Amino acid sequence: MSLPTRADCAARDAADPLAGMRARFELPEGSIYLDGNSLGALPKSAAARLERVLHAEWGRDLIQSWNTAGWIDLAQRIGDKIAPLVGVGPGELIVADSTSANLYKVLSAGVHIAQEVGRARGAIVSERLNFPTDLYIADSVAKAHGLALDLVERDAIASRLERGDVSVLMLTHVDYRTGQVHDMARTTRAAHAAGALMVWDLAHSAGALPVHLRGDGSREEAADFAVGCGYKYLNGGPGAPAFVWAHPRHTARMDEEGWRQPLSGWLGHVAPFAFTPHYLPARGIQRFVCGTPPILAMAALECGVDVFAEAQAHGGLDAIRAKSIALGDLFIALVEARCAGHGLTVASPRDGRERGSQASLRHADGGYAVVQALIARGVIGDFRAPDILRFGFTPLYTRFVDVWDAVEQLRDVMASGEWRADRFHRRQAVT
Amino acid sequence: MSLPTRADCAARDAADPLAGMRARFELPEGSIYLDGNSLGALPKSAAARLERVLHAEWGRDLIQSWNTAGWIDLAQRIGDKIAPLVGVGPGELIVADSTSANLYKVLSAGVHIAQEVGRARGAIVSERLNFPTDLYIADSVAKAHGLALDLVERDAIASRLERGDVSVLMLTHVDYRTGQVHDMARTTRAAHAAGALMVWDLAHSAGALPVHLRGDGSREEAADFAVGCGYKYLNGGPGAPAFVWAHPRHTARMDEEGWRQPLSGWLGHVAPFAFTPHYLPARGIQRFVCGTPPILAMAALECGVDVFAEAQAHGGLDAIRAKSIALGDLFIALVEARCAGHGLTVASPRDGRERGSQASLRHADGGYAVVQALIARGVIGDFRAPDILRFGFTPLYTRFVDVWDAVEQLRDVMASGEWRADRFHRRQAVT
């Protein structure tokens, strides 16, 4: 195909059914933001919402807002709004704590179930290149229960399952470095066929592409547990609370046997305001709640999630996914055409169906500095050690012309050699 | 003493060194707010701060704010501001997660240390009437490690320790129902003399009265771990993040042996942005951090905590404590004089030194309804099952005339019998 011009990109933006959604976000002037995979942009509605939460709910109504403003139901209400984005029903998913804490809860649950139903084997298995917090938490849970944590390469997962000793397979659906997507249905089936439970981390999936945790509805294809992040594609704000999902067959069983997850704080109690000394878990997914949720952060998250309800009228997640693939394809094509010969290689799958909503490049020794040089030019991507340059596309606010302009800036950074300047090599606390 | 008049109360307010601090808070018009022990009032500075966090930090600078706005240091920065309120040094205390989650971490640490140093005995001991989430979490940790959880009455703690099988004594410094205060130094000494570790929950202490976790500086009198709440007397906002403290001798030992707390998320890693698959805990208190903190909620918490730095010029925690005792004494004296004969009894210690910053009443069967009837009249206290009416005093914004007016309203509610109306007996989700 011939290389698109900037005018071609502008034409695609003009025809984009999601084009109007960009106005729902407050975006920095003079920048091209390609890091929504790390921190989503600010939904404009959050300002009025936070003002209401501050002055009317906290300032004026104070403690009564737990009832009158529905603070006590917020975790479930937002959960019910996230649920359709990941293919599950109302009441199945709830907002709580961080992704890491939620992973601790569901891995503990997974190990318990594996033991209960005779599927105790001896290993939690994950990918060696899974996001580190997942591995750190899995290691903690494995050690606590005397299981092994076995980290394998992606192409060795299937054969690892076949060894028959896997209790829980835990994977991140979209790889944070390369954006590579696991085939959720096939992998879940493989885990179940091997007698393992399937736990998905949806940090880079929720809000970025349609997710079908329940698969085709069959027991074989429905995942067991999932966690996900509120501050990436859900645009919930920095450090927004995370979410947790458990298949209803598991929570039903937990209801019967009274099983509790280890972080059994008072808001996961069946009757927190009875103030009884003994813990009785709430029914269903509510049992995965621990302490009191941070309401300001929850309110902002709801604003981010509500944008998706509005996007529904413009094609929803299917339109988001189609545009996401198109943006990524465009980026890769332009980079290969315009930035050749500078040591950049494409780290993400070329087939958009196998790629999340980001495109990553590799540069052997200049990755960090190239990203810094781009930031100095107002193109915001990020760097992930050891050599990955990440560029995230958020179809709700990323335009085709943004991609075109970003690649031109990248071309200039590489062609001029400006990334070699010392100042771009100085590491910051957060990279 | 003769009963103070309202004019006497107004005179005390006029002479109050903390009187000017009330202007730092946005308070509801036409209400008397006596529930700062449950949710502190809104610091006025939070509005401008949240606006800056929203528009400049999140909206404009986006991901770069982790460095440029210091988001990555916020947990330690706020921790260092809370530290002097509880008698510990900089770098010893950090903000993270919820009180419940932090309790899970420190109890796990306590059990580990007890085992390591030959103090493994077999029981975590607490009070039967401790705040339930503490007991729920302690039960979880005890079960995970094969320890007993033994709940005793307050006056049986000393004899329980003497049995010599206590690994960890975990108490809430100020009782959430009655406001009764434990003698921290004496209790910590008793725990240590019995070979037990001492864990304090400071939910109703931090910001309400001077706390000396390190005691007289001796090893005998210094507590081992503490957790506390951001949304009560620290005025950090609904569900504000909590804090966690560990004695430096424990974190130093953890540094040496590489011990990790179970919620080993990526921001408790020594080098989170190295993205290595294996967990190496950060040094010191940072290892008690788990996932990414909710920045909006953290920012509001910092506003609440900053008020205490300003109060320092007006006598600080000593002045707060003196006024708190005076407010409580006034409340109790007025209730006994003005509300006699209606079945209300005082549930809090009469000696202000043994009482936190609240005064509680008991009513055999009408407690909930009396509180509701008071709320209808604009006097906001709360109810704790089965029979406790709680009235919290926050010297930073509660005036002596507020106490006087509140008791007059209580008198009217009781004398009129209006609390018997059906509408005041209907339970809400949050009581």
Interface residues (C-beta under 8 A of the other chain):
Chain A: E26 L27 P28 Y33 D35 S38 L39 A41 L42 A46 A47 L50 E51 L54 H55 E57 W58 G59 R60 D61 L62 I63 Q64 S65 W66 N67 W71 I72 D73 D97 S98 T99 S100 A101 Y104 R128 L129 N130 F131 P132 T133 L135 Y136 I137 D139 S140 A144 L151 Y231 G237 P238 G239 A240 P241 A242 R260 P262 L263 S264 G265 W266 H269 P272 F273 A274 F275 T276 P277 H278 Y279 C290 G291 T292 P293 P294 I295 L296 A297 M298 A300 I375 I380 D382 R384 A385 Q428 A429 V430 T431
Chain B: E26 L27 P28 Y33 D35 S38 L39 A41 L42 A46 A47 L50 E51 L54 H55 E57 W58 G59 R60 D61 L62 I63 Q64 S65 W66 N67 W71 I72 D73 D97 S98 T99 S100 A101 Y104 R128 L129 N130 F131 P132 T133 L135 Y136 I137 D139 S140 A144 L151 Y231 G237 P238 G239 A240 P241 A242 R260 P262 L263 S264 G265 W266 H269 P272 F273 A274 F275 T276 P277 H278 Y279 C290 G291 T292 P293 P294 I295 L296 A297 M298 A300 I375 I380 D382 R384 A385 Q428 A429 V430 T431
